[in-house]
């Protein structure tokens, strides 16, 4: 029946639509917008069917574009309990939208295709569809559609362990949702951001976001969203080492999933409860929950959780002393988890299987699994460090210090795990002890290398990559510190704002690479002209700031004149051409009434522009 519906659905409603002579196009557009934004809670399958029926009733006759809008909304909502049908429907929708040249519909069908692809195979297989949808949305310059694609891609990347990339997607989506005034979608997106922080180990921050999201879902009476938040609260408790605390939110999630009629959600809640039961050594209960989850996933043809089902079943059977059966299930779980390339699950699997091998009296196999666990732990550590480096390179300044702390904590946890593993290995033969010592030395060397890398990244974060001098953030920090010192010691302080005259002409005439070379050479000229305690930083483009401690206005004017003369005398050579450049400068002295740096820089900047207005290649003092 579902296959038949799949084939005829786009045309099955054409008859009734054609029989109605008048359609309220505005009402259709309003309803599709509300459904797209999530403004209408769809708490049950009956509510979903009612919304789709109403949308179809409002569908204008002979309107191919709105017909496709209806179809992609149907794609997202109608196949919750039959992912194979949804996958086939989305595949056909992509092709029909492409043939019709309907880019908006094609982008939505690509995202729907990714949704069902992730359930039919893996999240990694779904990424190309999400990428295609985002690319089309960017081509259309549709911020709302871009944000939707970013949330789908971010969810897939997060499940694959790419937390930094996922966070970038979610934060950009949040900015776009807020820019277009879609507060409902923005609030829902906070759940995704909370999930990232949970997976990064930022448990307090994740908890704050989840509590905020729960309050929002309860205000909207959106039980689907409440269910998602309850699931995340359960995962958060388990990962915090409180499996008992995970039971209440997961049971609430299970109740809501059954109420909404989503068998996939029921399966996910049961699987999460099984993990909590295993952690609490309630193995028989865990097996019942695994069996229930497997039945739900099988009913909707969702294969994405096969690895975790096998893993939790193996842990439960091992806990019940059925070690031979557990060994077979561990092997099955390994095959599935390896295909998804989830290193966190692999590390857990190898740890649990090594214990089972010990119970079977197979120390060599147990040792082999411990080595695999150590490799998985090392891969997780490298992944975490790479993600932290990526986050820092994008200069998420408000998070940087916390992320560095998290990285150090992760290193500490990793070392503790390695030491615990080495203690177990020490019970075995001398060869294993020697190997453990070598591995420990390797980890210490990696930690030393990481420390050096962290220091280098910190320096890069403070330096302008082109000129090698302080970047805007660093020079502003130094200025704030200088203002504090001047106030505390009642000393003088002056600043110079300078800008290269007609620098755009250099870029336009000789190209941006030549302009970059000229900038580098002029910076060296300025550094040679400054005193030892003066500080130079690039504010952006061809604009620079000089901080002059223990200097009054007259002294600042003298330094400014020296800079101006040195630049005027310099002859930078780029692309074989000798240039003659000049600079304009504005000088300001810190006033007794000024308490911060902002007004001081503002006055120097105003003097700079006054110098430009008065003919350039000159100096002006701020009033």
C-alpha positions in Angstrom: 0.0 0.0 0.0 2.8 2.4 0.8 4.6 1.6 -2.4 1.4 2.3 -4.3 1.0 5.6 -2.4 4.6 6.5 -3.3 4.0 6.1 -7.0 0.6 7.9 -7.3 0.7 10.4 -4.4 1.6 13.6 -6.4 -1.3 12.9 -8.8 -3.8 11.2 -6.6 -5.0 14.6 -5.3 -5.1 16.3 -8.7 -8.8 15.4 -9.2 -10.2 17.0 -6.1 -8.0 20.0 -6.5 -9.3 20.6 -10.0 -12.9 20.3 -8.9 -12.6 23.2 -6.6 -12.9 26.5 -8.5 -11.5 28.9 -5.8 -8.6 28.4 -3.6 -7.3 30.7 -0.9 -3.7 31.0 -2.1 -2.8 33.3 0.8 -4.1 30.7 3.3 -2.0 28.0 1.6 1.1 30.2 1.7 0.4 31.0 5.4 0.0 27.4 6.4 3.1 26.2 4.5 5.1 29.0 6.2 3.8 28.0 9.7 4.6 24.3 9.1 8.0 25.2 7.7 8.7 27.4 10.7 7.5 24.8 13.2 4.9 27.3 14.5 2.2 24.5 14.6 3.0 21.7 17.1 2.5 18.3 15.4 2.2 16.1 18.5 0.6 13.0 17.0 0.4 11.3 13.7 -3.3 12.4 13.6 -2.2 16.0 13.9 0.3 15.5 11.1 -2.3 13.9 8.8 -4.8 16.7 9.6 -2.2 19.4 8.8 -1.3 17.7 5.5 -5.0 17.3 4.6 -5.7 20.9 5.3 -2.7 22.0 3.3 -3.9 19.9 0.4 -7.4 21.4 0.6 -5.9 24.9 0.3 -3.7 23.8 -2.7 -4.6 26.1 -5.7 -5.5 24.1 -8.9 -3.0 24.0 -11.8 -0.2 25.6 -9.6 2.8 23.4 -10.2 5.1 25.3 -7.8 2.7 25.1 -4.8 2.1 21.4 -5.7 5.8 20.8 -5.2 5.8 22.8 -2.0 3.0 20.5 -0.8 5.0 17.4 -1.9 8.2 18.3 -0.1 6.3 19.1 3.1 4.6 15.7 2.7 8.1 14.2 2.2 9.3 15.5 5.6 6.1 14.7 7.6 4.5 11.6 6.1 7.1 8.8 6.3 8.1 8.9 10.0 7.3 5.2 10.3 8.5 4.0 6.8 11.9 5.3 6.0 12.3 3.2 2.8 9.1 4.8 1.4 10.4 8.2 2.4 13.8 7.6 0.8 12.2 6.6 -2.5 9.7 9.5 -2.4 12.5 12.0 -1.8 14.6 10.5 -4.6 11.8 11.0 -7.0 11.1 14.5 -5.7 14.6 15.6 -6.3 14.5 14.5 -9.9 11.1 16.0 -10.7 12.0 19.3 -9.1 15.3 19.4 -11.1 13.4 18.7 -14.3 11.0 21.5 -13.5 13.8 23.9 -12.7 12.3 24.5 -9.3 15.4 25.2 -7.2 13.5 25.9 -3.9 11.7 22.5 -4.2 14.9 20.7 -5.2 16.8 22.1 -2.2 14.0 20.9 0.2 13.8 17.5 -1.5 17.7 17.2 -1.2 17.4 17.8 2.6 14.5 15.3 2.9 16.6 12.8 0.9 19.5 13.2 3.3 17.1 12.7 6.2 16.0 9.2 5.0 19.4 8.4 3.6 20.9 8.7 7.1 18.3 6.2 8.4 18.6 3.7 5.4 22.4 3.7 5.6 24.6 6.2 7.5 24.8 9.8 8.4 28.0 10.1 6.3 26.0 8.9 3.2 23.5 11.7 3.9 26.1 14.6 3.8 26.2 15.0 -0.1 22.4 15.6 -0.1 22.6 18.2 2.6 25.6 19.8 0.8 23.6 20.0 -2.4 20.6 21.5 -0.7 22.7 24.2 1.0 24.5 25.0 -2.2 21.1 25.6 -4.0 19.8 27.7 -1.1 22.9 29.9 -1.2 22.5 30.3 -4.9 18.9 31.4 -4.2 20.2 33.7 -1.4 17.4 32.3 0.8 18.6 32.7 4.4 15.8 30.6 5.9 16.5 27.7 3.5 20.2 28.0 4.1 19.6 27.8 7.8 17.5 24.7 7.4 20.2 23.0 5.4 22.9 24.0 7.9 20.9 22.4 10.8 20.5 19.1 8.9 24.2 19.0 7.9 25.2 20.0 11.5 23.2 17.2 13.0 24.9 14.7 10.7 28.4 16.1 11.4 27.8 16.0 15.1 26.8 12.3 15.0 30.0 11.6 13.0 32.1 13.3 15.7 32.8 16.5 13.8 31.6 18.7 16.7 33.5 21.9 15.6 32.1 21.8 12.1 28.6 21.1 13.4 28.8 24.0 15.9 29.8 26.4 13.1 26.7 25.2 11.1 24.4 25.6 14.1 25.7 29.0 15.0 25.4 30.3 11.4 21.9 28.9 11.3 21.0 30.6 14.6 22.3 33.9 13.1 20.2 33.4 10.0 17.0 32.4 11.9 17.3 35.5 14.1 18.0 37.7 11.1 14.8 36.7 9.4 12.8 36.8 12.6 12.1 33.1 12.9 12.2 32.8 16.7 10.5 29.4 16.7 13.2 27.8 14.6 15.9 29.7 16.5 14.6 28.4 19.8 14.5 24.8 18.5 18.1 25.2 17.1 19.3 25.8 20.7 18.6 22.1 21.3 21.1 21.2 18.6 23.7 23.7 20.1 23.1 22.1 23.5 23.8 18.7 22.0 27.1 19.9 20.6 28.2 21.2 24.0 27.2 17.9 25.6 29.3 16.0 23.1 32.2 18.4 23.7 31.9 17.7 27.4 30.6 21.2 28.3 27.9 19.7 30.5 26.9 22.8 32.5 26.4 24.9 29.4 24.5 22.1 27.7 22.3 21.8 30.7 21.5 25.5 30.7 20.5 25.4 27.0 18.4 22.3 27.5 16.5 23.8 30.5 15.8 26.9 28.3 14.6 24.8 25.4 12.4 22.7 27.7 10.7 25.9 29.0 10.1 27.0 25.4 8.7 23.6 24.3 6.3 23.6 27.3 5.1 27.1 26.5 4.4 26.0 22.9 2.9 22.7 24.1 5.2 21.0 21.6 5.5 17.4 22.8 7.8 16.4 20.0 10.3 19.1 21.1 9.8 18.1 24.8 10.6 14.5 23.8 13.9 15.6 22.1 14.9 17.7 25.1 14.1 14.8 27.5 16.3 12.5 25.4 19.2 14.9 25.6 18.7 15.4 29.3 18.9 11.6 29.7 22.1 11.4 27.6 23.5 14.3 29.6 22.9 12.5 32.9 24.5 9.2 31.6 27.6 11.0 30.3 28.0 12.8 33.6 28.2 9.4 35.3 24.7 9.5 36.7 22.9 6.7 34.8 20.2 6.6 37.5 19.5 10.3 36.9 18.9 9.5 33.2 16.0 7.2 33.9 13.3 9.8 34.6 13.9 12.0 31.5 14.3 9.0 29.3 11.1 7.4 30.5 9.3 10.7 29.9 10.8 10.8 26.4 9.5 7.2 25.8 6.0 8.2 27.0 5.9 11.2 24.7 7.3 9.1 21.8 4.5 6.6 22.2 2.0 9.5 22.5 3.2 11.0 19.2 3.1 7.6 17.4 6.7 7.8 16.1 8.1 4.3 16.3 11.5 5.5 15.5 11.5 7.8 18.5 10.1 5.0 20.7 13.1 2.8 19.5 15.6 5.6 20.2 14.2 6.1 23.8 14.3 2.4 24.5 17.9 2.1 23.3 18.9 5.0 25.5 17.2 3.4 28.5 19.0 0.1 27.7 22.3 2.0 27.9 21.3 3.4 31.3 20.2 0.0 32.5 23.5 -1.6 31.6 25.3 1.2 33.4 23.3 0.4 36.5 24.0 -3.4 36.0 20.3 -4.1 35.4 21.1 -6.4 32.5 17.9 -8.3 32.1 16.0 -5.1 32.0 18.5 -3.8 29.4 17.9 -6.8 27.2 14.1 -6.3 27.2 14.7 -2.7 26.2 17.1 -3.6 23.4 14.6 -6.1 22.1 11.8 -3.5 22.2 14.0 -0.9 20.4 15.1 -3.4 17.7 11.4 -4.2 17.0 10.6 -0.5 16.6 13.5 0.2 14.3 12.8 -2.9 12.2 9.1 -1.8 11.8 10.2 1.4 10.2 13.2 -0.1 8.3 15.7 2.1 10.2 19.1 0.4 10.1 21.2 3.3 11.5 21.2 2.0 15.1 22.1 -1.6 14.4 25.6 -1.2 15.9 24.4 0.3 19.2 21.7 -2.4 19.5 24.3 -5.1 19.1 26.6 -3.4 21.5 24.1 -2.9 24.3 22.8 -6.4 23.9 26.4 -7.7 24.1 27.1 -5.7 27.3 23.9 -7.1 28.9 24.7 -10.7 28.0 28.2 -10.3 29.3 26.8 -8.9 32.5 24.5 -11.9 32.8 27.5 -14.2 32.4 26.6 -15.3 28.8 30.1 -14.5 27.6 30.1 -16.7 24.4 26.9 -15.1 23.2 28.2 -11.7 24.1 31.4 -12.3 22.1 29.4 -13.0 19.0 27.3 -9.8 19.5 30.5 -7.8 20.2 31.8 -8.9 16.8 28.5 -8.0 15.1 28.5 -4.6 16.8 32.1 -4.0 15.7 31.2 -4.5 12.0 28.3 -2.1 12.2 30.1 0.6 14.3 33.2 0.4 12.1 31.0 1.2 9.0 29.7 4.3 10.7 33.2 5.3 11.8 32.1 6.4 15.3 35.3 6.3 17.3 33.5 7.0 20.7 31.4 3.8 20.2 34.4 1.8 19.1 36.4 2.8 22.2 33.5 1.7 24.4 33.1 -1.5 22.4 36.7 -2.5 22.7 36.8 -1.8 26.4 33.7 -3.9 27.1 34.9 -6.7 24.8 38.3 -6.9 26.5 36.5 -7.5 29.8 34.5 -10.2 28.2 37.6 -11.8 26.7 39.2 -11.9 30.2 36.1 -13.6 31.5 36.4 -16.2 28.7 40.0 -16.8 29.7 41.5 -15.3 26.6 44.2 -12.8 27.8 45.8 -12.4 24.4 42.5 -11.4 22.8 41.8 -9.2 25.8 45.2 -7.5 25.3 44.5 -7.0 21.6 41.2 -5.3 22.4 42.9 -3.1 25.0 45.4 -2.0 22.3 42.5 -1.2 19.9 40.8 0.8 22.7 44.0 2.8 23.2 44.2 3.5 19.5 40.5 4.6 19.5 41.2 6.8 22.6 44.2 8.4 20.8 42.1 9.0 17.7 39.4 10.6 19.8 42.0 12.8 21.5 43.4 13.8 18.1 39.9 14.5 16.9 39.1 16.6 19.9 42.3 18.6 19.5 41.7 19.2 15.8 38.2 20.4 16.6 39.5 22.8 19.3 42.1 24.1 16.8 39.4 24.7 14.2 37.2 26.5 16.8 40.1 28.8 17.7 41.0 29.5 14.1 37.5 30.8 13.6 38.0 33.0 16.6 35.0 32.1 18.7 36.5 34.4 21.3 33.8 33.9 23.9 34.4 30.2 24.0 38.2 30.0 23.6 39.2 29.9 27.2 36.5 27.3 28.1 37.5 25.2 25.1 41.1 25.3 26.1 40.2 24.2 29.6 38.1 21.4 28.1 41.1 20.3 26.0 43.3 20.1 29.0 40.6 18.2 30.9 40.3 15.8 27.9 44.1 15.3 28.0 44.0 14.5 31.7 41.1 12.0 31.2 43.0 10.4 28.4 46.2 10.0 30.5 44.1 8.6 33.3 42.5 6.1 31.0 45.9 5.1 29.6 47.3 4.6 33.1 44.2 2.5 34.1 44.7 0.4 31.0 48.4 -0.1 31.7 47.6 -1.3 35.2 45.4 -4.1 33.7 48.1 -4.9 31.1 50.7 -5.2 33.8 49.1 -8.4 35.1 50.1 -10.1 31.9 53.4 -11.0 30.4 56.6 -8.9 30.4 56.2 -8.1 26.7 52.9 -6.4 27.3 54.5 -4.3 30.1 57.3 -3.2 27.8 54.8 -2.3 25.1 52.8 -0.3 27.7 55.9 1.6 28.6 56.6 2.5 25.0 53.0 3.6 24.5 53.2 5.8 27.6 56.3 7.5 26.4 54.6 8.1 23.1 51.6 9.7 24.8 53.9 11.9 26.9 55.7 13.0 23.7 52.3 13.7 22.0 51.3 15.8 25.1 54.5 17.8 24.9 54.0 18.4 21.1 50.4 19.5 21.8 51.6 22.0 24.4 54.0 23.5 21.9 51.2 23.6 19.3 48.8 25.2 21.8 51.4 28.0 22.5 52.0 28.5 18.8 48.2 28.8 18.1 47.9 31.2 21.0 50.6 33.4 19.4 48.9 33.2 16.0 45.6 34.3 17.5 47.3 37.6 18.5 49.2 38.3 15.3 48.2 39.8 12.0 49.1 36.9 9.5 50.3 39.3 6.7 52.5 41.8 8.6 53.5 39.8 11.7 52.6 42.7 14.0 49.7 42.7 16.6 46.3 42.2 15.1 43.3 44.4 16.1 42.3 42.3 19.1 45.9 42.3 20.5 46.6 46.0 20.0 43.3 46.9 21.6 44.1 44.7 24.6 47.5 46.4 24.9 45.8 49.8 24.7 43.4 48.9 27.4 46.3 47.8 29.6 48.2 51.0 28.8 45.2 53.1 29.8 44.9 51.2 33.1 48.6 51.8 33.8 48.3 55.5 32.9 45.4 56.0 35.2 47.1 54.0 38.1 50.4 55.8 37.8 49.0 59.2 36.6 51.4 59.0 33.6 50.8 60.3 30.1 49.5 58.2 27.2 49.1 59.0 23.5 47.9 57.1 20.5 48.4 57.5 16.7 45.9 56.4 14.1 47.5 56.2 10.7 46.2 55.2 7.2 48.1 54.7 3.9 47.0 57.4 1.4 45.3 56.2 -1.8 46.2 52.6 -1.1 43.3 51.3 -3.1 45.1 52.7 -6.2 48.0 50.3 -5.4 45.7 47.3 -5.3 43.8 48.4 -8.4 46.9 49.1 -10.4 49.3 46.3 -9.3 47.0 43.7 -7.8 46.3 42.7 -4.2 49.5 40.5 -3.9 51.6 43.5 -4.7 49.5 45.6 -2.3 50.3 43.0 0.4 54.0 43.2 -0.3 53.9 47.0 0.0 52.0 46.7 3.3 54.7 44.4 4.7 57.5 46.7 3.6 55.9 49.8 5.1 55.2 48.1 8.4 59.0 47.4 8.7 59.7 51.0 7.9 57.3 52.1 10.7 58.7 49.6 13.2 62.2 51.0 12.6 60.9 54.5 13.2 59.2 53.7 16.5 60.8 53.7 20.0 61.5 50.5 21.9 58.4 50.7 24.1 56.0 51.9 21.4 53.5 49.3 20.1 52.2 49.0 16.5 49.1 47.0 15.5 47.0 46.6 12.4 43.3 47.6 12.8 42.3 46.3 9.4 43.0 47.0 5.7 45.6 49.8 5.5 44.8 51.3 8.9 47.1 51.0 11.9 47.2 52.0 15.6 50.3 53.1 17.6 50.2 53.0 21.4 52.7 55.5 23.0 53.1 54.9 26.8 54.6 57.8 28.9 54.1 60.2 26.0 52.1 63.5 25.9 50.6 65.1 22.8 53.8 66.9 21.8 55.8 63.7 22.0 53.1 61.9 20.0 53.3 64.6 17.3 57.1 64.1 17.1 56.7 60.3 16.7 54.0 60.8 14.1 56.2 63.2 12.1 59.0 60.7 12.2 56.7 58.0 10.9 55.3 60.3 8.2 58.8 61.3 7.0 60.2 57.7 7.0 57.2 56.4 4.9 57.5 59.4 2.5 61.2 58.6 2.1 60.7 54.9 1.6 60.5 53.4 -1.8 58.8 50.0 -1.6 59.4 47.9 -4.6 56.6 45.5 -5.7 56.4 43.5 -8.9 59.5 45.3 -10.1 57.9 48.7 -9.7 59.1 51.4 -7.2 56.2 53.0 -5.3 56.1 56.3 -3.5 53.5 56.3 -0.8 52.5 58.6 2.0 50.4 58.3 5.2 48.0 60.5 7.1 48.1 60.5 10.9 45.9 61.5 13.7 47.3 62.0 17.3 45.4 62.0 20.5 46.4 62.2 24.2 44.5 60.5 27.0 42.5 63.1 28.8 42.2 63.1 32.6 38.4 62.7 32.3 38.6 59.7 30.0 38.2 56.4 31.8 38.6 54.1 28.8 40.2 53.6 25.5 37.2 53.9 23.2 36.9 57.7 23.2 40.7 58.1 22.9 40.8 55.9 19.7 37.7 57.7 18.5 39.4 61.1 18.8 42.5 59.9 17.1 40.5 58.4 14.3 38.6 61.7 13.9 41.9 63.6 13.6 43.1 61.0 11.1 40.1 61.7 8.8 40.7 65.5 9.3 44.2 65.0 8.0 42.9 63.2 5.0 40.3 65.9 4.4 43.1 68.5 4.5 45.1 67.0 1.7 46.7 63.8 3.2 50.4 63.2 3.9 50.0 65.2 7.1 49.4 65.0 10.8 46.5 66.3 12.8 46.2 66.5 16.6 42.9 65.6 18.2 41.0 68.3 20.1 
